[in-house]
Amino acid sequence: MEIRQLGYFIKAAEMLHFTAAAEACFVTQSTLSQQIKQLEDELGLLLFDRIGKQVRLTEAGSVFLHHAKQIILDIKKSKQAIFELANLVNGELKIGVTYAFSSLLLPALGPFSAQYPGIRIHVEYGTAGELENKLRTADLDIILAFHEQSDNMGLEMEPLFSSRIMMVTSRRNPAALLKKISLKELGKLELILPSNGFSSRDLLNEIFRKNQIIPNIKIEMNDIHSLLSMVEKGNWSTIINEKVVGNWASLCAVPITGKELHKQAFILWQKGVYRKRAAVLFVEELMKVYKGAPKKPLISDL
């Protein structure tokens, strides 16, 4: 069994077309078919059902696909570990972040890049769920996100901070004068909310459902900066992590009455795998920024 055979098999399984898979692997269709046939002979089972020009995975093929991907992933990580041992701190660092972490992430990027100019940094924004899927497949090295501590399958979690869920509106909005607001009152406001999949929105959906409240959602957006810009300029309100609005002086955060709603922030790693040295060094720089930053008062206290 050879690595290239696994690569051919995985591509054919993803595309379910030998000719297209061969083109994607830059080999002839006969070469790809021959290599997969050798793999099947070695395993003693058919991996594909071949029906004319169409192919589909057999039960054995579906089982083997999972293991083949894991083997390729392990090889990729092993090569990265050896590369770093030979080259110290070079290569690429892939960081996944949710929008709330911009104020923490950005001050750390400059000093880190200056100290380690050989590292190319790629930053990807997204929802926690999207980023965690990419972390599990090694498409990202670390994630900064809010997460439920009970849901840590396949992840190692380093706590950062806890952030309250607040009602946020423009200082020009009469709702900004409130000292606090109830869930029932929130249900009557015209709201712009993050799209489903954002940690604060998923929490809100559950809370509104449990309290039998149907919120008056006017707009949903998957770009938080645009969402806050809309709130800033209009008469809408939103419900979001207080950390997100730390640099928006024109916005006001109002606490929600009853049991305080919190989200816990973590640095997330893939569990039980080699930690890229560049990622470890970046987290060290990030923690310097976090611990050294002055603690700002909450917007609602200004």
Secondary structure, DSSP 8 states (H G I E B T S, - for coil): --HHHHHHHHHHHHHS-HHHHHHHHTS-HHHHHHHHHHHHHHHTS-SEEEETTEEEE-HHHHHHHHHHHHHHHHHHHHHHHHHHHHHSS-EEEEEEE-GGGHHHHHHHHHHHHHH-TTEEEEEEE--HHHHHHHHHTTS-SEEEEE--TT--TTEEEEEEEEEEEEEEEETTSGGGG-S-B-HHHHTTSEEEEE-TTSHHHHHHHHHHHHTT---EEEEEES-HHHHHHHHHHSS-EEEEEGGGGTT-TTEEEE-BSSS--EEEEEEEEETTS---HHHHHHHHHHHHHHHHS-----GGG-
